[in-house]
Amino acid sequence: MHHFHYRNDSLFCEDIPLEQIAKEQGTPSYIYSHATFTRHFQAVDQAFASVPHIIAFAMKANSNIAILRLMASLGSGADIVSGGELFRALKAGIPPNKIVFAGVGKDHNEIKYAIESGILFFNVESGAELQAINHVAGELGTQARVALRVNPNIDPQTHPYISTGMKKSKFGIGADQVLGEFDQAAALPNIQVVGVHAHIGSQLTKVSPFVDSLTKVLGLIQTLKSKGIPIQYLNIGGGLGITYSDETPPQPQELADAITPILKETECEIVMEPGRVIAGNAGILLTRVIYIKDNGTKKFAIVDAAMNDLIRPSLYQAHHDILPVNQVPNAPEDVFDVVGPICESGDFLAQNRTMPVVKEGDLLAVMSAGAYAFTMASNYNSRPKVPEILVKGGESFVIRRRESYDDLIRGEHIPEFLRT
């Protein structure tokens, strides 16, 4: 459920027509719905109300500090994967004791920053990382709280680039090695083992991989407790999918109904890291058709948004619905490639897409662009990054301004020897 809808054939975000935002802010632009973010967070929170839990919003999905501030106001923590994300989370007012730090390559400065900030715990991905955290904590004269990430070798049945729970993945510690790593962690003087972490992938559309993974993790927790290693937290990760096209992923309540019996058996406080399921359908990318090109074989709708603004179609062959901002009832349809201005054949938002016939100047809404969209944007081809706009009811707020050409070279410097 989201709050992008047609009224009299004009597409609105909550109570504001997208055409109005295009006139005020230009295109391309990212538009987010406050009501949708709120509704989706609450759906997850309420689904797991029967178990003690912390929702740590996956910042990699959407890290604008206004969105993070909204998440904090709803009671959310944060799942971070870098020192920069920790900085954003703290600036947005997310309590450090609701922040968990994942990722396979945390460096010395990031570990130090996180310990000093008082985060809830690190999700540890390897024995080498465990030693590094122990070393930094020793330098600070403290203990670092950790949860070891087990790789349960479960096929999440998703795109291989966002599958993280199989043995061939770079993420986590193999199930055949994890007991030894827990023993090592428990023996380190500057480490406090507090949890187990298992995240098997993203955009999962079935409940069964979650159940299979957690069943394995339950056995691990019971073994650890029998060895005298108390586990306070079970981090179940995130990964619940959304509808981009014709997917029918389970709703949060369906997932909760399936796994809550397992969670209760662990007697742990549950940490979860939803990102896409909260943010994905809470945002769109607004773009305008610049040209229509027909080369006799294909028709192209050339728009002002590009792969540097939204790379998912190029990177994952991901589907995003594309809707006319002003629809015409019973409009004729044709097949288009929707492409951007970038000098790459991979610069497309849709290929061979049957859609209502469009013409130059038409506005289009690229749907389901609230997650892994702006966060993956770049300045490729020296294109300024586009603005982000948050809509709440009948008001809109620019939460990131459009970059200027001057922004493109900010921080760059021509050495003196090149000035002569």
N, C-alpha and C positions, 0 to 999 in steps of 0.2 A: 504494500500500500504506500503510495506517495501522493504528494500534493501538487502535481503537475497535471492539469486538466484543461479541457476545452470549455469555453463559454462562448456561445454564438460563433463557433468556428474559429475562435482566437485562443491560442494556447496561453494559459496562465501559470504562474508559480504562486501558489496560495491566492492572494487577491490582487496580484499585479500582472497585467498582460506583458508577455515577453517582448512584444513589439515596443512597448514603452521603455523597457530597460535598454533595448537596442538603440533607441533614439537618444537616451540619456548617457549611456556608457559606451556605445559602439560595439562592434564585433571584431574578433571573437571575444567571448566572455564566458566565464564559469558562473553559473547561477545555482545557489543552494537554498533549500527549503528548511527553515528553522523547525517547522512543525513536523517534517518528516524525520529529521535527526532525532527529535524528542520522542516521537512515536516509536521509532525503531529501537532506541536505547531502552525505553520502558518495556517494550515487548520482551527483550532479552532479560532484563532485570526481574520482571514479574514471573517469567517462565521458571526461573531458578530460585524463586522465593523460599522454597522449602528446604534449601541447604544454605549454610553460611557461605557467602561468596563475595568476591571483589571482581568487578568488571574493569579490566585494564584495556581501554580502547587502543586498538592497533594504530599507532600514529602514522605508520607507513602508508595507510590508506588515505589519510587526509590530515595534514599537519598545520593548517592555518591556525594561528593562535586564537582567533575568534571562535572557530569550531571547537578547539580544545577547551576554551573557556566555557562554552556551552556544555561540553561533556562534563567538565568539573562541576558546573552548577547542578547537573543531574546526579552527581555522586560518583562519577567515573574516575578511575585511575588511568594509567597509560602503560602500554607496552611499547618500549623504545628499542632501537637498534643502533644508536649512535650518541655521542656526546652532544651533537647538535639537537637531536630530538629531546634529550634530557633538558637542555637549555630552554627549548620551546615549551616543554611541559611545565617546567617551573615558572616561567614567565607568564604562562596562562593560568597559574594558580592551582595546578593539580598537586595534591599533597604528595610529598616524596614517599611516604609510607604506603602509597598505592601505585608505585611505579616499579615495574619489573624490566630488567635489562637483558634482552636477547641478542643473538647475532654471533657469528663464528669468529669475528676478528676484532674484539675489543682491545684497544691499545692501552698502554700504561696511563696516559693522561685521562682517558675516558673512565678507566676503572677507578682512578683516584677521585675524579670529579663525582662519580656515582656514590662511592663510599662516604665521601665528605658531605654529600647531599642527603644521606640517610635513606636511600631507596629501600624498598621492601626486600628484594633479593635479586641476584644475578641468575639468569638461566645459563648454566655452564654447558658448553658444547663439546669440550675436549679435555683430556688430561693436561695438555700444555696450558690451556687457558686457566684451569684450576690452579696450577702452580703460579701463574702470573698474578692471579687475584690474591693468592696467599702471600706472595711477595709484597705486593702493594699494601695490603692490609697490615702486614708486619711493619713496613716503613711508617705507617700511620699509628701504630701501636693499638690496633683494634682487631676485631674479627669481622669478616665479611660474611653476610648471609647468602647462601647459594641453594639453588635447586638444580639438580643435574637433569639435563634433557636426554631422555631415552629415545632412541630411534627404534620403534617396535617392529619395523619391517612390514608395515601394512600398506597395501596399495590403496590410495585414496580415490582412485578412479577419476582423476582430473587431468588437466594439461600437464605434461611432464615438466615444464618450466616452473610450475607452482606446486609440484609434488615434493614434499620434504620428509616423508616418514618411511622411505624405503632404504634398504641397506646401502645402495649406491649413492645416496644423497650426501652432500657435504655437511648436513645438519645433524646434530645430536650424536649420542654415543650408542654404539650397537648394543642390542639386547644381550649379546654373548659377552660383552665387556663391561657392562654398566655396574654389575655388582662389585667388581674389582675397583672401579673408579669411586664408588661410594665408600668402600673401605679406605681407600687412599684419602678421600676428602675428610672422612671422620677423624683420621689420624693427623691431619695438618693443624698446626697450632693456631693459625689465624683464620680458620674457616669454621663457620657454623652451618652444618647441613640442616636445612629447614624444609626442603621440598623435593618433589619430582615434577618434571615438566615433560609433556608429550604433545607435540603439534605436528600433524601428519600432512598438512597441505592446505591449499586455498581453493575456494569455489567448489566445495564438496556439495553434491546434490543428493546424497543418500545418507541415511542414518547408520547403516551397517559398518562403515569403516570406523566411525567414532566408537561404536559398541565394541568392535574387535580390538581396537587400540586400548581402550580403557579396561577391558577384561584382562589384557596382558599386564597393564600397569597396576591393577589391583593386586595381582599376584606378586609383583615386585615390591609393592609397599608392605604387604604382609611379610615377605621374606626379610625386608630391611628392619621391620619392627622386631622380628624374632632375633635379629643380630644385635639388637640394642641401639639401632639408629632411628630415633624418633622422627617421624615425618609429620609436620604441621600443615603443610600446604600441598595440594595437588593442583598444578597448573595444567588445565586441559587444552590450552591454546585457543585457536579460533578456527576459521576455515569454512564456516557455514556459508553456502552459496546463495546467490540471488538470481532472479529471473532477468536475463538479458534478452532472451529471445523466446524459446519454447521450453526452457528448463522448468522443472517443477520441484525445486528444492524443498526440503522440510521447513516448516515454520519453527521458530525458536521453541514454542511449546511442544511440538512433536519431538524435537531433539531432547528437550528436558525430560519428557515422559519416558523416553527410551533409555537415557543414561543416568537419571537421578537415582534409581535403585543401586547402581554400581557406586555412584559418588557417595551415597550414605554409608555404604559398607567400608569405605576408606577411613571414615571418621576424621577427615581432613577439612580444613577450610579450602574452598574451591576458588581458584583464580582462573579467569577466562579472558581471552584476548580477541574479542570480535572487532572487526574493522569494516570489511566490505558489507556485511549484513546490516550494519548501521548506516554507513555512508553511501554505499553504491547507488541506490535509487533515490538518494536525497539531493542529487545534483545533476545538472545537464551542461553541455557545452553549446552555447548559442553561436551560430555562424551564419554568414550570408553568402549566397551564390554570386560569384564574380562574373563567370562566363559559362556558357554552354558550348561544348565542343563535340562535333560529330565527325569522326574520321572515316565514316563509311562502314566501319566494323563495330565500333563501340561508341557509346555516348558518354560523355564525361560532364558531370556537374563540378566545376572548379570553384571551390569555396575558399574563404579567407582563413579558415582554421587548417591546421596541418599536423603532421606526425610529431612535430616538436611540442604541440599543445596536448595531443592525445595519442600516445604511442601504442596503446593496447591493440588496435587492429593490425598494425604493422608487426608488432613483436609477437603477439599470441594468435594472430588471425581471429581476434575476438570480434564478436558480433555486438554492435550497439544499434538499437532501433534509431531511425532518423525520421523525425516527424516534421511536417510543415507547420510553421508557427501560425500561419493563416491557411486553414484548410478549405478546400472547395468541395462541397458535396458532389459525389459521383464524378469526381475528376478522372480524366483518363490516366492510365499508368503507362510507364515505360521502364526499360532497364538501364540503369546508370552505374558507372563507377563514380563515387563521390571522392574527389581527390583535392589535395591542397597544393600550395604554390612551391613547395620545397623541391629541390633538384635531386630527387630520388624516385625511382620507380616504386619503391615501397611506401611512398607517401600517399596513403589512402585511408579514408574513414569507413568506406564500404566498397565492395566489388560486386558487380553483377547483381545489384540490388533493384528489385522491382519496387517502384515507389510512384506516387503521384508525379505527373510531369511538372518539372520546375523550370523557372526562367531566371534570367539575370535579375538580381536584386532581391530575390525571395529569401526569407529567413528560414533557417532550419534549426531544429533542436536535436542534438545528439544526446540520446537518453542514457541513463545509468552511468553517468560520468562523475559521480561524487567520490569514488574511491579509485586509487591507483591511476589517477588522471593528472590533475595539476601536480601532484607530488613527483611524477615521473617526467614532467615537462623540462624542456631545455631551451637554450638560445641558438640551436642549430640554424645555420644560414643567417646568423645575426638577426634573428627575429625576436623582438621584445616579448617578454612573457605577458600574458593577458591578465585582466583583472579578475578578482573573485568577488562575488556579490552575494550577500546573505539577505534573503527575504523573510520577513516576519509579518504575517498578515498583509496589511496594505502598505507596509513600509519596506524600503530596500536600503541596504547599507553596504558601501564599498569596504570590504575587509582586506583587500589588497589592491592597490592602484595599478593601472596599466603601466608597464615600464616604458621609459623614453629611450631614445637613441643614446642619450648621455649615460643612462644606466648600463648600457651594453659595455662601455669601456671603463666604468668605475672600477678602480683597483688596478687598472693596467698602467704601465709606465714605460715611456720611451727612454732608454739610456742616453746619457749625454753624448756618447760617441756617435749616435745615430741622428743627432740633431744638427750636425754640421754638414 
